[in-house]
Amino acid sequence: MDEYQTEDETAFVVEESVEAAIGGNAYQHSRVNQWTTSVVEQCLSQLSKLGKPFKYIVTCIIMQKNGAGLQTASACFWDNTTDGSCAVRWENKSMYCIVNVFGLSI
Amino acid sequence: MEEYHNGSEGSFNSEEADGIVKECIESVVGADDYSQSQVNKWTASIVERCLTQLVKQGKPYKYIVTCAVMQKTGAGLHTANSCYWDTAMDGSCTVRWENRTMYCVVSVFAVAIA
């Protein structure tokens, strides 16, 4: 079984999941709760389908385009040789979507 | 069922982590107003400090700490997490903090080492 998972492979899976979940939509306060949930669930299910020996953590932030500043950071205490992460930034006319995937090898 | 264990092995103690994270946020941005030039430094400080305090506990976990700081301007912000792991041993904790000019959301994920 292939134990190696590249960042590109992960980024591709995530981009597809985000497009599928919120692709053609404009920011709507009443629906955004549903969207964040569906983005993380889609990503997670596509990643687990890859069948690699990893535990995953997927986080998603959706922010309305309003001129506000947003800064995010993350720090990880893990095994540098086997674990890794990937961040995907997506946007459309009315919102930003940032998805982070952390993969920890079993 | 109550999952709270004081310093013993088993599941992740999210109450303890919650306390540690709140302290770290307060010490880094407690008295400040949102400032675009400083925010980069703040998020980095918060995650590093939280990580250091968590690792000091000496438990057999790998940690991931994420922090988002957002200016208060009326914009909507939503975050969600989903995790594929061992639900008995692994756990997470999210802390939401705010002051007059900004919101800060910190999440800690702890994954047990086999």
Interface residues (C-beta under 8 A of the other chain):
Chain A: Y27 H29 V32 N33 W35 T36 T37 V39 V40 E41 C43 L44 L47 S48 K55 Y56 I57 V58 T59 C60 I61 I62 M63 Q64 K65 N66 G67 A68 G69 L70 Q71 T72 A73 S74 A75 C76 F77 W78 D79 D83 S85 N100 F102 L104 I106
Chain B: Y34 Q36 V39 N40 W42 T43 A44 I46 V47 E48 C50 L51 L54 V55 K62 Y63 I64 V65 T66 C67 A68 V69 M70 Q71 K72 T73 G74 A75 G76 L77 H78 T79 A80 N81 S82 C83 Y84 W85 D86 D90 S92 S107 F109 V111 A114
